[in-house]
């Protein structure tokens, strides 16, 4: 497997680290007996953060990898990569 790194990856890692910390605080909220509405609101925020990171990663992949696949591996390869990643949209 080849290494895949893009300029956007450090920002995506930061988003996911923040979401991970936020998720750990939600566990603490549940253990502390905080109201379910508060917990649900915070869970919603974590879901949005993870979805945003996923969207950024997929858009970056489309922008960088698929655009260049036409010149490197051919259109067929680009189409196949798009089919594969579109499962996660």
N, C-alpha and C positions, 0 to 999 in steps of 0.2 A: 504494500500500500504506500502510495506516495504522500509526502507531507503537503498539506494544503493550508497555507496561511495567506491572509489578506490584511490590508490596512485596517479594515473594520473589526477584525477579530478582538483586539484589545478592548475596544469599547463594548463589544458584545459580552466579553468575559466580565467586565465591570458590572454590566447590567445583571448578569446571572449571579454574580457574587452578592450583589445587593439583594436580589430576590431570595437567595439562599439564606442570608441573614434575617431578612424579613420573615421568611417561613419559620426559622428557628424561634423568632419572637412570638409567632402565632402559636406554636406548640406551648410556649410558656404561658401565653394567655389562656389556653385551654386548661392547662394544669393548674392555673391560679383561679379557675372558675369564673372567668370573665363572661359577660353576656354573649349569647350566641350571635346576636346581631352584630356586635363588635368584631367577633371572630370572622363571621361571614364577610363583612366588609373588607377586612384585611386579606382574607383568602382571595377575594375578588381582585384586589390590587396585585397580589402575587401572580395570579393567572394572567392578568393584563401585561405584567412585566415580562413574563416568560413568553407569552405570545408575541410581544414586541421584539424580543431578542430573536425568536424563531423567524419572524418576518424579515428582520434585518439580515440575518444569515442567508436566507433563501434569496432575497433580492440581491445581495452581494454576489452570491453564487451565479445567479442569472446574468448580472452585469459583467462579471469578470470571466467566469469559466465558460459559460455557454457562448458568449460573444466571440471568444477566442477559439472555441472548438471548431468553428467553421474554417478557420485558416490552418489549424493544427491537425485535427482528426477528421474533418469532413462534417457535412450537414447531418448525416445519419447519426453520428456520435452525439452531436448537440441535441438532436431530437430525443434520442434515447436517454440522455442525462436529464432532460427536461421532464420526460415521463417519470423517471425515477424520483426526482425531487418533488414533483407535483403531488405525490401521494401525501406529502407532509403539509400541504397548504391548508 
